[in-house]
């Protein structure tokens, strides 16, 4: 395994952890129904990313990491907008 692939794996594992924490926080703050379709997309991408990590599929690790981060950013935006409207 090259240094670059190790870094990609480490970043992917970190983003999975971040995603789990973010989903948990969204559920605690806004309830389980908040952004439910987006949450499902995130959970699916998280599973795909974890499977790719297990299989060592570097191409899919990179793609799922990017897709996963985009969806997490969308969730962050929705959480922020919800907080802004409640203020």
N, CA, C and O atoms as a Maestro MAE file, in Angstrom:
{
 s_m_m2io_version
 :::
 2.0.0
}

f_m_ct {
 s_m_title
 :::
 protein
 m_atom[348] {
  # First column is atom index #
  i_m_mmod_type
  r_m_x_coord
  r_m_y_coord
  r_m_z_coord
  i_m_residue_number
  s_m_chain_name
  s_m_pdb_residue_name
  s_m_pdb_atom_name
  i_m_atomic_number
  :::
  1 25 0.849 -1.182 0.000 1 A "UNK " " N  " 7
  2 3 0.000 0.000 0.000 1 A "UNK " " CA " 6
  3 2 0.890 1.238 0.000 1 A "UNK " " C  " 6
  4 15 1.814 1.357 0.804 1 A "UNK " " O  " 8
  5 25 0.601 2.138 -0.896 2 A "UNK " " N  " 7
  6 3 1.408 3.355 -1.006 2 A "UNK " " CA " 6
  7 2 0.994 4.367 0.059 2 A "UNK " " C  " 6
  8 15 -0.060 4.254 0.684 2 A "UNK " " O  " 8
  9 25 1.849 5.345 0.238 3 A "UNK " " N  " 7
  10 3 1.566 6.423 1.192 3 A "UNK " " CA " 6
  11 2 0.280 7.150 0.806 3 A "UNK " " C  " 6
  12 15 -0.536 7.479 1.666 3 A "UNK " " O  " 8
  13 25 0.102 7.401 -0.507 4 A "UNK " " N  " 7
  14 3 -1.093 8.089 -1.002 4 A "UNK " " CA " 6
  15 2 -2.358 7.293 -0.710 4 A "UNK " " C  " 6
  16 15 -3.364 7.861 -0.285 4 A "UNK " " O  " 8
  17 25 -2.316 5.983 -0.935 5 A "UNK " " N  " 7
  18 3 -3.507 5.165 -0.684 5 A "UNK " " CA " 6
  19 2 -3.798 5.067 0.813 5 A "UNK " " C  " 6
  20 15 -4.959 4.992 1.215 5 A "UNK " " O  " 8
  21 25 -2.762 5.066 1.629 6 A "UNK " " N  " 7
  22 3 -2.968 5.064 3.081 6 A "UNK " " CA " 6
  23 2 -3.643 6.355 3.525 6 A "UNK " " C  " 6
  24 15 -4.535 6.337 4.373 6 A "UNK " " O  " 8
  25 25 -3.217 7.471 2.954 7 A "UNK " " N  " 7
  26 3 -3.836 8.762 3.281 7 A "UNK " " CA " 6
  27 2 -5.305 8.781 2.858 7 A "UNK " " C  " 6
  28 15 -6.161 9.272 3.594 7 A "UNK " " O  " 8
  29 25 -5.591 8.246 1.672 8 A "UNK " " N  " 7
  30 3 -6.980 8.201 1.191 8 A "UNK " " CA " 6
  31 2 -7.842 7.357 2.118 8 A "UNK " " C  " 6
  32 15 -8.969 7.734 2.440 8 A "UNK " " O  " 8
  33 25 -7.315 6.220 2.546 9 A "UNK " " N  " 7
  34 3 -8.056 5.349 3.468 9 A "UNK " " CA " 6
  35 2 -8.298 6.072 4.797 9 A "UNK " " C  " 6
  36 15 -9.401 6.029 5.342 9 A "UNK " " O  " 8
  37 25 -7.267 6.728 5.306 10 A "UNK " " N  " 7
  38 3 -7.393 7.442 6.580 10 A "UNK " " CA " 6
  39 2 -8.443 8.555 6.476 10 A "UNK " " C  " 6
  40 15 -9.261 8.733 7.378 10 A "UNK " " O  " 8
  41 25 -8.410 9.303 5.361 11 A "UNK " " N  " 7
  42 3 -9.410 10.366 5.164 11 A "UNK " " CA " 6
  43 2 -10.809 9.781 5.052 11 A "UNK " " C  " 6
  44 15 -11.763 10.338 5.595 11 A "UNK " " O  " 8
  45 25 -10.934 8.661 4.352 12 A "UNK " " N  " 7
  46 3 -12.237 8.017 4.191 12 A "UNK " " CA " 6
  47 2 -12.764 7.536 5.540 12 A "UNK " " C  " 6
  48 15 -13.944 7.712 5.842 12 A "UNK " " O  " 8
  49 25 -11.910 6.938 6.339 13 A "UNK " " N  " 7
  50 3 -12.326 6.479 7.666 13 A "UNK " " CA " 6
  51 2 -12.731 7.660 8.545 13 A "UNK " " C  " 6
  52 15 -13.680 7.561 9.323 13 A "UNK " " O  " 8
  53 25 -12.020 8.762 8.422 14 A "UNK " " N  " 7
  54 3 -12.343 9.961 9.198 14 A "UNK " " CA " 6
  55 2 -13.685 10.544 8.776 14 A "UNK " " C  " 6
  56 15 -14.461 10.990 9.621 14 A "UNK " " O  " 8
  57 25 -13.964 10.542 7.472 15 A "UNK " " N  " 7
  58 3 -15.226 11.098 6.996 15 A "UNK " " CA " 6
  59 2 -16.399 10.202 7.405 15 A "UNK " " C  " 6
  60 15 -17.497 10.702 7.649 15 A "UNK " " O  " 8
  61 25 -16.182 8.896 7.481 16 A "UNK " " N  " 7
  62 3 -17.229 7.991 7.962 16 A "UNK " " CA " 6
  63 2 -17.549 8.314 9.415 16 A "UNK " " C  " 6
  64 15 -18.718 8.398 9.793 16 A "UNK " " O  " 8
  65 25 -16.524 8.493 10.221 17 A "UNK " " N  " 7
  66 3 -16.732 8.845 11.628 17 A "UNK " " CA " 6
  67 2 -17.459 10.186 11.739 17 A "UNK " " C  " 6
  68 15 -18.388 10.329 12.534 17 A "UNK " " O  " 8
  69 25 -17.038 11.154 10.949 18 A "UNK " " N  " 7
  70 3 -17.690 12.463 10.940 18 A "UNK " " CA " 6
  71 2 -19.163 12.311 10.552 18 A "UNK " " C  " 6
  72 15 -20.035 12.934 11.156 18 A "UNK " " O  " 8
  73 25 -19.430 11.491 9.558 19 A "UNK " " N  " 7
  74 3 -20.804 11.281 9.100 19 A "UNK " " CA " 6
  75 2 -21.678 10.667 10.174 19 A "UNK " " C  " 6
  76 15 -22.820 11.084 10.370 19 A "UNK " " O  " 8
  77 25 -21.146 9.680 10.866 20 A "UNK " " N  " 7
  78 3 -21.912 9.047 11.949 20 A "UNK " " CA " 6
  79 2 -22.259 10.072 13.023 20 A "UNK " " C  " 6
  80 15 -23.385 10.113 13.518 20 A "UNK " " O  " 8
  81 25 -21.279 10.897 13.373 21 A "UNK " " N  " 7
  82 3 -21.509 11.917 14.394 21 A "UNK " " CA " 6
  83 2 -22.529 12.950 13.922 21 A "UNK " " C  " 6
  84 15 -23.384 13.389 14.690 21 A "UNK " " O  " 8
  85 25 -22.427 13.326 12.667 22 A "UNK " " N  " 7
  86 3 -23.333 14.338 12.121 22 A "UNK " " CA " 6
  87 2 -24.769 13.812 12.052 22 A "UNK " " C  " 6
  88 15 -25.709 14.538 12.374 22 A "UNK " " O  " 8
  89 25 -24.941 12.564 11.636 23 A "UNK " " N  " 7
  90 3 -26.282 11.967 11.592 23 A "UNK " " CA " 6
  91 2 -26.873 11.882 12.993 23 A "UNK " " C  " 6
  92 15 -28.053 12.166 13.198 23 A "UNK " " O  " 8
  93 25 -26.057 11.496 13.938 24 A "UNK " " N  " 7
  94 3 -26.514 11.404 15.326 24 A "UNK " " CA " 6
  95 2 -26.934 12.780 15.846 24 A "UNK " " C  " 6
  96 15 -27.977 12.921 16.485 24 A "UNK " " O  " 8
  97 25 -26.115 13.785 15.565 25 A "UNK " " N  " 7
  98 3 -26.425 15.143 16.019 25 A "UNK " " CA " 6
  99 2 -27.708 15.669 15.380 25 A "UNK " " C  " 6
  100 15 -28.525 16.303 16.048 25 A "UNK " " O  " 8
  101 25 -27.882 15.405 14.090 26 A "UNK " " N  " 7
  102 3 -29.098 15.848 13.395 26 A "UNK " " CA " 6
  103 2 -30.322 15.196 14.013 26 A "UNK " " C  " 6
  104 15 -31.349 15.851 14.191 26 A "UNK " " O  " 8
  105 25 -30.227 13.917 14.342 27 A "UNK " " N  " 7
  106 3 -31.356 13.205 14.955 27 A "UNK " " CA " 6
  107 2 -31.651 13.761 16.347 27 A "UNK " " C  " 6
  108 15 -32.811 13.935 16.723 27 A "UNK " " O  " 8
  109 25 -30.594 14.037 17.105 28 A "UNK " " N  " 7
  110 3 -30.790 14.579 18.454 28 A "UNK " " CA " 6
  111 2 -31.388 15.982 18.421 28 A "UNK " " C  " 6
  112 15 -32.274 16.305 19.212 28 A "UNK " " O  " 8
  113 25 -30.898 16.809 17.505 29 A "UNK " " N  " 7
  114 3 -31.326 18.199 17.448 29 A "UNK " " CA " 6
  115 2 -32.696 18.390 16.791 29 A "UNK " " C  " 6
  116 15 -33.482 19.237 17.217 29 A "UNK " " O  " 8
  117 25 -32.977 17.595 15.752 30 A "UNK " " N  " 7
  118 3 -34.157 17.854 14.929 30 A "UNK " " CA " 6
  119 2 -35.128 16.684 14.825 30 A "UNK " " C  " 6
  120 15 -36.213 16.839 14.265 30 A "UNK " " O  " 8
  121 25 -34.767 15.529 15.347 31 A "UNK " " N  " 7
  122 3 -35.631 14.359 15.271 31 A "UNK " " CA " 6
  123 2 -35.261 13.469 14.090 31 A "UNK " " C  " 6
  124 15 -34.572 13.892 13.162 31 A "UNK " " O  " 8
  125 25 -35.724 12.253 14.147 32 A "UNK " " N  " 7
  126 3 -35.359 11.254 13.141 32 A "UNK " " CA " 6
  127 2 -35.942 11.561 11.767 32 A "UNK " " C  " 6
  128 15 -35.406 11.094 10.762 32 A "UNK " " O  " 8
  129 25 -37.012 12.325 11.696 33 A "UNK " " N  " 7
  130 3 -37.635 12.614 10.405 33 A "UNK " " CA " 6
  131 2 -36.970 13.772 9.659 33 A "UNK " " C  " 6
  132 15 -37.247 13.995 8.480 33 A "UNK " " O  " 8
  133 25 -36.103 14.500 10.339 34 A "UNK " " N  " 7
  134 3 -35.432 15.634 9.713 34 A "UNK " " CA " 6
  135 2 -34.580 15.150 8.540 34 A "UNK " " C  " 6
  136 15 -33.737 14.268 8.703 34 A "UNK " " O  " 8
  137 25 -34.800 15.722 7.373 35 A "UNK " " N  " 7
  138 3 -34.022 15.423 6.156 35 A "UNK " " CA " 6
  139 2 -33.906 13.919 5.922 35 A "UNK " " C  " 6
  140 15 -32.827 13.410 5.619 35 A "UNK " " O  " 8
  141 25 -35.023 13.216 6.065 36 A "UNK " " N  " 7
  142 3 -34.980 11.751 6.045 36 A "UNK " " CA " 6
  143 2 -34.444 11.174 4.737 36 A "UNK " " C  " 6
  144 15 -33.689 10.202 4.766 36 A "UNK " " O  " 8
  145 25 -34.817 11.750 3.590 37 A "UNK " " N  " 7
  146 3 -34.303 11.190 2.328 37 A "UNK " " CA " 6
  147 2 -32.798 11.441 2.195 37 A "UNK " " C  " 6
  148 15 -32.068 10.578 1.707 37 A "UNK " " O  " 8
  149 25 -32.339 12.597 2.617 38 A "UNK " " N  " 7
  150 3 -30.911 12.901 2.586 38 A "UNK " " CA " 6
  151 2 -30.166 11.993 3.562 38 A "UNK " " C  " 6
  152 15 -29.077 11.508 3.256 38 A "UNK " " O  " 8
  153 25 -30.748 11.768 4.721 39 A "UNK " " N  " 7
  154 3 -30.134 10.873 5.710 39 A "UNK " " CA " 6
  155 2 -29.990 9.465 5.135 39 A "UNK " " C  " 6
  156 15 -28.975 8.803 5.354 39 A "UNK " " O  " 8
  157 25 -31.003 9.009 4.402 40 A "UNK " " N  " 7
  158 3 -30.933 7.678 3.783 40 A "UNK " " CA " 6
  159 2 -29.814 7.617 2.748 40 A "UNK " " C  " 6
  160 15 -29.084 6.629 2.675 40 A "UNK " " O  " 8
  161 25 -29.680 8.674 1.949 41 A "UNK " " N  " 7
  162 3 -28.595 8.729 0.955 41 A "UNK " " CA " 6
  163 2 -27.236 8.667 1.650 41 A "UNK " " C  " 6
  164 15 -26.330 7.964 1.200 41 A "UNK " " O  " 8
  165 25 -27.104 9.400 2.732 42 A "UNK " " N  " 7
  166 3 -25.849 9.429 3.477 42 A "UNK " " CA " 6
  167 2 -25.545 8.048 4.061 42 A "UNK " " C  " 6
  168 15 -24.410 7.575 3.994 42 A "UNK " " O  " 8
  169 25 -26.558 7.410 4.629 43 A "UNK " " N  " 7
  170 3 -26.356 6.084 5.210 43 A "UNK " " CA " 6
  171 2 -25.964 5.066 4.140 43 A "UNK " " C  " 6
  172 15 -25.123 4.201 4.383 43 A "UNK " " O  " 8
  173 25 -26.572 5.167 2.953 44 A "UNK " " N  " 7
  174 3 -26.219 4.262 1.855 44 A "UNK " " CA " 6
  175 2 -24.773 4.496 1.415 44 A "UNK " " C  " 6
  176 15 -24.006 3.546 1.257 44 A "UNK " " O  " 8
  177 25 -24.408 5.754 1.221 45 A "UNK " " N  " 7
  178 3 -23.027 6.066 0.831 45 A "UNK " " CA " 6
  179 2 -22.031 5.625 1.907 45 A "UNK " " C  " 6
  180 15 -20.930 5.175 1.591 45 A "UNK " " O  " 8
  181 25 -22.418 5.753 3.164 46 A "UNK " " N  " 7
  182 3 -21.539 5.340 4.250 46 A "UNK " " CA " 6
  183 2 -21.292 3.833 4.177 46 A "UNK " " C  " 6
  184 15 -20.160 3.375 4.332 46 A "UNK " " O  " 8
  185 25 -22.353 3.070 3.940 47 A "UNK " " N  " 7
  186 3 -22.191 1.616 3.812 47 A "UNK " " CA " 6
  187 2 -21.297 1.271 2.609 47 A "UNK " " C  " 6
  188 15 -20.415 0.418 2.703 47 A "UNK " " O  " 8
  189 25 -21.540 1.943 1.489 48 A "UNK " " N  " 7
  190 3 -20.738 1.685 0.293 48 A "UNK " " CA " 6
  191 2 -19.273 2.030 0.533 48 A "UNK " " C  " 6
  192 15 -18.376 1.306 0.102 48 A "UNK " " O  " 8
  193 25 -19.043 3.129 1.215 49 A "UNK " " N  " 7
  194 3 -17.670 3.540 1.508 49 A "UNK " " CA " 6
  195 2 -17.005 2.537 2.445 49 A "UNK " " C  " 6
  196 15 -15.847 2.170 2.245 49 A "UNK " " O  " 8
  197 25 -17.731 2.095 3.460 50 A "UNK " " N  " 7
  198 3 -17.173 1.121 4.393 50 A "UNK " " CA " 6
  199 2 -16.860 -0.203 3.683 50 A "UNK " " C  " 6
  200 15 -15.832 -0.823 3.955 50 A "UNK " " O  " 8
  201 25 -17.738 -0.634 2.784 51 A "UNK " " N  " 7
  202 3 -17.492 -1.858 2.011 51 A "UNK " " CA " 6
  203 2 -16.252 -1.690 1.134 51 A "UNK " " C  " 6
  204 15 -15.434 -2.604 1.026 51 A "UNK " " O  " 8
  205 25 -16.118 -0.524 0.512 52 A "UNK " " N  " 7
  206 3 -14.955 -0.263 -0.334 52 A "UNK " " CA " 6
  207 2 -13.670 -0.275 0.488 52 A "UNK " " C  " 6
  208 15 -12.635 -0.757 0.027 52 A "UNK " " O  " 8
  209 25 -13.740 0.254 1.699 53 A "UNK " " N  " 7
  210 3 -12.576 0.227 2.584 53 A "UNK " " CA " 6
  211 2 -12.218 -1.213 2.937 53 A "UNK " " C  " 6
  212 15 -11.043 -1.582 2.944 53 A "UNK " " O  " 8
  213 25 -13.218 -2.012 3.226 54 A "UNK " " N  " 7
  214 3 -12.988 -3.415 3.566 54 A "UNK " " CA " 6
  215 2 -12.370 -4.162 2.389 54 A "UNK " " C  " 6
  216 15 -11.479 -4.993 2.568 54 A "UNK " " O  " 8
  217 25 -12.850 -3.861 1.188 55 A "UNK " " N  " 7
  218 3 -12.363 -4.538 -0.013 55 A "UNK " " CA " 6
  219 2 -11.061 -3.941 -0.544 55 A "UNK " " C  " 6
  220 15 -10.407 -4.536 -1.401 55 A "UNK " " O  " 8
  221 25 -10.691 -2.780 -0.043 56 A "UNK " " N  " 7
  222 3 -9.467 -2.128 -0.510 56 A "UNK " " CA " 6
  223 2 -9.580 -1.574 -1.920 56 A "UNK " " C  " 6
  224 15 -8.581 -1.459 -2.630 56 A "UNK " " O  " 8
  225 25 -10.797 -1.230 -2.325 57 A "UNK " " N  " 7
  226 3 -11.053 -0.709 -3.673 57 A "UNK " " CA " 6
  227 2 -10.781 0.795 -3.684 57 A "UNK " " C  " 6
  228 15 -11.658 1.595 -3.357 57 A "UNK " " O  " 8
  229 25 -9.569 1.167 -4.059 58 A "UNK " " N  " 7
  230 3 -9.136 2.562 -3.966 58 A "UNK " " CA " 6
  231 2 -9.944 3.511 -4.848 58 A "UNK " " C  " 6
  232 15 -10.202 4.648 -4.455 58 A "UNK " " O  " 8
  233 25 -10.339 3.066 -6.014 59 A "UNK " " N  " 7
  234 3 -11.114 3.931 -6.906 59 A "UNK " " CA " 6
  235 2 -12.471 4.248 -6.282 59 A "UNK " " C  " 6
  236 15 -12.893 5.405 -6.264 59 A "UNK " " O  " 8
  237 25 -13.144 3.236 -5.776 60 A "UNK " " N  " 7
  238 3 -14.448 3.473 -5.143 60 A "UNK " " CA " 6
  239 2 -14.302 4.233 -3.822 60 A "UNK " " C  " 6
  240 15 -15.158 5.046 -3.475 60 A "UNK " " O  " 8
  241 25 -13.235 3.972 -3.099 61 A "UNK " " N  " 7
  242 3 -13.000 4.719 -1.855 61 A "UNK " " CA " 6
  243 2 -12.956 6.209 -2.168 61 A "UNK " " C  " 6
  244 15 -13.586 7.018 -1.486 61 A "UNK " " O  " 8
  245 25 -12.211 6.556 -3.198 62 A "UNK " " N  " 7
  246 3 -12.080 7.970 -3.555 62 A "UNK " " CA " 6
  247 2 -13.422 8.558 -3.997 62 A "UNK " " C  " 6
  248 15 -13.800 9.642 -3.554 62 A "UNK " " O  " 8
  249 25 -14.141 7.850 -4.867 63 A "UNK " " N  " 7
  250 3 -15.415 8.365 -5.375 63 A "UNK " " CA " 6
  251 2 -16.470 8.458 -4.268 63 A "UNK " " C  " 6
  252 15 -17.143 9.479 -4.130 63 A "UNK " " O  " 8
  253 25 -16.608 7.388 -3.486 64 A "UNK " " N  " 7
  254 3 -17.607 7.420 -2.408 64 A "UNK " " CA " 6
  255 2 -17.255 8.467 -1.357 64 A "UNK " " C  " 6
  256 15 -18.149 9.082 -0.775 64 A "UNK " " O  " 8
  257 25 -15.977 8.675 -1.110 65 A "UNK " " N  " 7
  258 3 -15.568 9.705 -0.146 65 A "UNK " " CA " 6
  259 2 -16.024 11.082 -0.612 65 A "UNK " " C  " 6
  260 15 -16.531 11.879 0.177 65 A "UNK " " O  " 8
  261 25 -15.839 11.351 -1.898 66 A "UNK " " N  " 7
  262 3 -16.254 12.640 -2.453 66 A "UNK " " CA " 6
  263 2 -17.775 12.782 -2.369 66 A "UNK " " C  " 6
  264 15 -18.284 13.796 -1.892 66 A "UNK " " O  " 8
  265 25 -18.492 11.762 -2.832 67 A "UNK " " N  " 7
  266 3 -19.960 11.802 -2.814 67 A "UNK " " CA " 6
  267 2 -20.487 11.938 -1.391 67 A "UNK " " C  " 6
  268 15 -21.426 12.692 -1.132 67 A "UNK " " O  " 8
  269 25 -19.872 11.201 -0.477 68 A "UNK " " N  " 7
  270 3 -20.280 11.214 0.923 68 A "UNK " " CA " 6
  271 2 -20.090 12.600 1.525 68 A "UNK " " C  " 6
  272 15 -20.970 13.105 2.223 68 A "UNK " " O  " 8
  273 25 -18.944 13.212 1.254 69 A "UNK " " N  " 7
  274 3 -18.666 14.553 1.786 69 A "UNK " " CA " 6
  275 2 -19.648 15.574 1.234 69 A "UNK " " C  " 6
  276 15 -20.084 16.467 1.960 69 A "UNK " " O  " 8
  277 25 -20.002 15.454 -0.039 70 A "UNK " " N  " 7
  278 3 -20.986 16.368 -0.638 70 A "UNK " " CA " 6
  279 2 -22.325 16.255 0.088 70 A "UNK " " C  " 6
  280 15 -22.957 17.267 0.390 70 A "UNK " " O  " 8
  281 25 -22.753 15.037 0.364 71 A "UNK " " N  " 7
  282 3 -24.037 14.826 1.051 71 A "UNK " " CA " 6
  283 2 -23.974 15.323 2.498 71 A "UNK " " C  " 6
  284 15 -24.951 15.867 3.012 71 A "UNK " " O  " 8
  285 25 -22.833 15.138 3.148 72 A "UNK " " N  " 7
  286 3 -22.685 15.665 4.507 72 A "UNK " " CA " 6
  287 2 -22.755 17.188 4.507 72 A "UNK " " C  " 6
  288 15 -23.331 17.790 5.413 72 A "UNK " " O  " 8
  289 25 -22.169 17.802 3.493 73 A "UNK " " N  " 7
  290 3 -22.245 19.255 3.366 73 A "UNK " " CA " 6
  291 2 -23.696 19.708 3.174 73 A "UNK " " C  " 6
  292 15 -24.115 20.718 3.741 73 A "UNK " " O  " 8
  293 25 -24.460 18.957 2.374 74 A "UNK " " N  " 7
  294 3 -25.883 19.272 2.188 74 A "UNK " " CA " 6
  295 2 -26.632 19.172 3.516 74 A "UNK " " C  " 6
  296 15 -27.465 20.023 3.829 74 A "UNK " " O  " 8
  297 25 -26.337 18.140 4.287 75 A "UNK " " N  " 7
  298 3 -26.989 17.982 5.589 75 A "UNK " " CA " 6
  299 2 -26.623 19.145 6.506 75 A "UNK " " C  " 6
  300 15 -27.480 19.677 7.212 75 A "UNK " " O  " 8
  301 25 -25.364 19.535 6.497 76 A "UNK " " N  " 7
  302 3 -24.929 20.690 7.294 76 A "UNK " " CA " 6
  303 2 -25.702 21.940 6.909 76 A "UNK " " C  " 6
  304 15 -26.134 22.701 7.774 76 A "UNK " " O  " 8
  305 25 -25.875 22.150 5.605 77 A "UNK " " N  " 7
  306 3 -26.619 23.317 5.129 77 A "UNK " " CA " 6
  307 2 -28.060 23.276 5.632 77 A "UNK " " C  " 6
  308 15 -28.589 24.283 6.103 77 A "UNK " " O  " 8
  309 25 -28.685 22.114 5.531 78 A "UNK " " N  " 7
  310 3 -30.075 22.004 5.979 78 A "UNK " " CA " 6
  311 2 -30.190 22.233 7.484 78 A "UNK " " C  " 6
  312 15 -31.138 22.865 7.950 78 A "UNK " " O  " 8
  313 25 -29.228 21.721 8.235 79 A "UNK " " N  " 7
  314 3 -29.246 21.934 9.684 79 A "UNK " " CA " 6
  315 2 -29.076 23.415 9.994 79 A "UNK " " C  " 6
  316 15 -29.762 23.957 10.860 79 A "UNK " " O  " 8
  317 25 -28.165 24.061 9.289 80 A "UNK " " N  " 7
  318 3 -27.925 25.483 9.500 80 A "UNK " " CA " 6
  319 2 -29.170 26.302 9.145 80 A "UNK " " C  " 6
  320 15 -29.564 27.196 9.893 80 A "UNK " " O  " 8
  321 25 -29.785 25.992 7.998 81 A "UNK " " N  " 7
  322 3 -30.990 26.698 7.580 81 A "UNK " " CA " 6
  323 2 -32.112 26.507 8.595 81 A "UNK " " C  " 6
  324 15 -32.840 27.450 8.904 81 A "UNK " " O  " 8
  325 25 -32.250 25.307 9.105 82 A "UNK " " N  " 7
  326 3 -33.289 25.023 10.083 82 A "UNK " " CA " 6
  327 2 -33.051 25.835 11.350 82 A "UNK " " C  " 6
  328 15 -33.987 26.393 11.924 82 A "UNK " " O  " 8
  329 25 -31.786 25.899 11.784 83 A "UNK " " N  " 7
  330 3 -31.445 26.706 12.959 83 A "UNK " " CA " 6
  331 2 -31.681 28.180 12.717 83 A "UNK " " C  " 6
  332 15 -32.132 28.888 13.617 83 A "UNK " " O  " 8
  333 25 -31.384 28.658 11.515 84 A "UNK " " N  " 7
  334 3 -31.572 30.067 11.174 84 A "UNK " " CA " 6
  335 2 -33.052 30.438 11.193 84 A "UNK " " C  " 6
  336 15 -33.424 31.501 11.689 84 A "UNK " " O  " 8
  337 25 -33.893 29.558 10.650 85 A "UNK " " N  " 7
  338 3 -35.325 29.822 10.635 85 A "UNK " " CA " 6
  339 2 -35.955 29.784 12.007 85 A "UNK " " C  " 6
  340 15 -36.951 30.461 12.264 85 A "UNK " " O  " 8
  341 25 -35.367 28.981 12.901 86 A "UNK " " N  " 7
  342 3 -35.899 28.882 14.261 86 A "UNK " " CA " 6
  343 2 -35.489 30.050 15.136 86 A "UNK " " C  " 6
  344 15 -36.102 30.296 16.175 86 A "UNK " " O  " 8
  345 25 -34.461 30.769 14.726 87 A "UNK " " N  " 7
  346 3 -33.964 31.884 15.557 87 A "UNK " " CA " 6
  347 2 -34.815 33.108 15.418 87 A "UNK " " C  " 6
  348 15 -34.535 34.129 16.046 87 A "UNK " " O  " 8
  :::
 }
 m_bond[347] {
  # First column is bond index #
  i_m_from
  i_m_to
  i_m_order
  :::
  1 1 2 1
  2 2 3 1
  3 3 4 2
  4 3 5 1
  5 5 6 1
  6 6 7 1
  7 7 8 2
  8 7 9 1
  9 9 10 1
  10 10 11 1
  11 11 12 2
  12 11 13 1
  13 13 14 1
  14 14 15 1
  15 15 16 2
  16 15 17 1
  17 17 18 1
  18 18 19 1
  19 19 20 2
  20 19 21 1
  21 21 22 1
  22 22 23 1
  23 23 24 2
  24 23 25 1
  25 25 26 1
  26 26 27 1
  27 27 28 2
  28 27 29 1
  29 29 30 1
  30 30 31 1
  31 31 32 2
  32 31 33 1
  33 33 34 1
  34 34 35 1
  35 35 36 2
  36 35 37 1
  37 37 38 1
  38 38 39 1
  39 39 40 2
  40 39 41 1
  41 41 42 1
  42 42 43 1
  43 43 44 2
  44 43 45 1
  45 45 46 1
  46 46 47 1
  47 47 48 2
  48 47 49 1
  49 49 50 1
  50 50 51 1
  51 51 52 2
  52 51 53 1
  53 53 54 1
  54 54 55 1
  55 55 56 2
  56 55 57 1
  57 57 58 1
  58 58 59 1
  59 59 60 2
  60 59 61 1
  61 61 62 1
  62 62 63 1
  63 63 64 2
  64 63 65 1
  65 65 66 1
  66 66 67 1
  67 67 68 2
  68 67 69 1
  69 69 70 1
  70 70 71 1
  71 71 72 2
  72 71 73 1
  73 73 74 1
  74 74 75 1
  75 75 76 2
  76 75 77 1
  77 77 78 1
  78 78 79 1
  79 79 80 2
  80 79 81 1
  81 81 82 1
  82 82 83 1
  83 83 84 2
  84 83 85 1
  85 85 86 1
  86 86 87 1
  87 87 88 2
  88 87 89 1
  89 89 90 1
  90 90 91 1
  91 91 92 2
  92 91 93 1
  93 93 94 1
  94 94 95 1
  95 95 96 2
  96 95 97 1
  97 97 98 1
  98 98 99 1
  99 99 100 2
  100 99 101 1
  101 101 102 1
  102 102 103 1
  103 103 104 2
  104 103 105 1
  105 105 106 1
  106 106 107 1
  107 107 108 2
  108 107 109 1
  109 109 110 1
  110 110 111 1
  111 111 112 2
  112 111 113 1
  113 113 114 1
  114 114 115 1
  115 115 116 2
  116 115 117 1
  117 117 118 1
  118 118 119 1
  119 119 120 2
  120 119 121 1
  121 121 122 1
  122 122 123 1
  123 123 124 2
  124 123 125 1
  125 125 126 1
  126 126 127 1
  127 127 128 2
  128 127 129 1
  129 129 130 1
  130 130 131 1
  131 131 132 2
  132 131 133 1
  133 133 134 1
  134 134 135 1
  135 135 136 2
  136 135 137 1
  137 137 138 1
  138 138 139 1
  139 139 140 2
  140 139 141 1
  141 141 142 1
  142 142 143 1
  143 143 144 2
  144 143 145 1
  145 145 146 1
  146 146 147 1
  147 147 148 2
  148 147 149 1
  149 149 150 1
  150 150 151 1
  151 151 152 2
  152 151 153 1
  153 153 154 1
  154 154 155 1
  155 155 156 2
  156 155 157 1
  157 157 158 1
  158 158 159 1
  159 159 160 2
  160 159 161 1
  161 161 162 1
  162 162 163 1
  163 163 164 2
  164 163 165 1
  165 165 166 1
  166 166 167 1
  167 167 168 2
  168 167 169 1
  169 169 170 1
  170 170 171 1
  171 171 172 2
  172 171 173 1
  173 173 174 1
  174 174 175 1
  175 175 176 2
  176 175 177 1
  177 177 178 1
  178 178 179 1
  179 179 180 2
  180 179 181 1
  181 181 182 1
  182 182 183 1
  183 183 184 2
  184 183 185 1
  185 185 186 1
  186 186 187 1
  187 187 188 2
  188 187 189 1
  189 189 190 1
  190 190 191 1
  191 191 192 2
  192 191 193 1
  193 193 194 1
  194 194 195 1
  195 195 196 2
  196 195 197 1
  197 197 198 1
  198 198 199 1
  199 199 200 2
  200 199 201 1
  201 201 202 1
  202 202 203 1
  203 203 204 2
  204 203 205 1
  205 205 206 1
  206 206 207 1
  207 207 208 2
  208 207 209 1
  209 209 210 1
  210 210 211 1
  211 211 212 2
  212 211 213 1
  213 213 214 1
  214 214 215 1
  215 215 216 2
  216 215 217 1
  217 217 218 1
  218 218 219 1
  219 219 220 2
  220 219 221 1
  221 221 222 1
  222 222 223 1
  223 223 224 2
  224 223 225 1
  225 225 226 1
  226 226 227 1
  227 227 228 2
  228 227 229 1
  229 229 230 1
  230 230 231 1
  231 231 232 2
  232 231 233 1
  233 233 234 1
  234 234 235 1
  235 235 236 2
  236 235 237 1
  237 237 238 1
  238 238 239 1
  239 239 240 2
  240 239 241 1
  241 241 242 1
  242 242 243 1
  243 243 244 2
  244 243 245 1
  245 245 246 1
  246 246 247 1
  247 247 248 2
  248 247 249 1
  249 249 250 1
  250 250 251 1
  251 251 252 2
  252 251 253 1
  253 253 254 1
  254 254 255 1
  255 255 256 2
  256 255 257 1
  257 257 258 1
  258 258 259 1
  259 259 260 2
  260 259 261 1
  261 261 262 1
  262 262 263 1
  263 263 264 2
  264 263 265 1
  265 265 266 1
  266 266 267 1
  267 267 268 2
  268 267 269 1
  269 269 270 1
  270 270 271 1
  271 271 272 2
  272 271 273 1
  273 273 274 1
  274 274 275 1
  275 275 276 2
  276 275 277 1
  277 277 278 1
  278 278 279 1
  279 279 280 2
  280 279 281 1
  281 281 282 1
  282 282 283 1
  283 283 284 2
  284 283 285 1
  285 285 286 1
  286 286 287 1
  287 287 288 2
  288 287 289 1
  289 289 290 1
  290 290 291 1
  291 291 292 2
  292 291 293 1
  293 293 294 1
  294 294 295 1
  295 295 296 2
  296 295 297 1
  297 297 298 1
  298 298 299 1
  299 299 300 2
  300 299 301 1
  301 301 302 1
  302 302 303 1
  303 303 304 2
  304 303 305 1
  305 305 306 1
  306 306 307 1
  307 307 308 2
  308 307 309 1
  309 309 310 1
  310 310 311 1
  311 311 312 2
  312 311 313 1
  313 313 314 1
  314 314 315 1
  315 315 316 2
  316 315 317 1
  317 317 318 1
  318 318 319 1
  319 319 320 2
  320 319 321 1
  321 321 322 1
  322 322 323 1
  323 323 324 2
  324 323 325 1
  325 325 326 1
  326 326 327 1
  327 327 328 2
  328 327 329 1
  329 329 330 1
  330 330 331 1
  331 331 332 2
  332 331 333 1
  333 333 334 1
  334 334 335 1
  335 335 336 2
  336 335 337 1
  337 337 338 1
  338 338 339 1
  339 339 340 2
  340 339 341 1
  341 341 342 1
  342 342 343 1
  343 343 344 2
  344 343 345 1
  345 345 346 1
  346 346 347 1
  347 347 348 2
  :::
 }
}
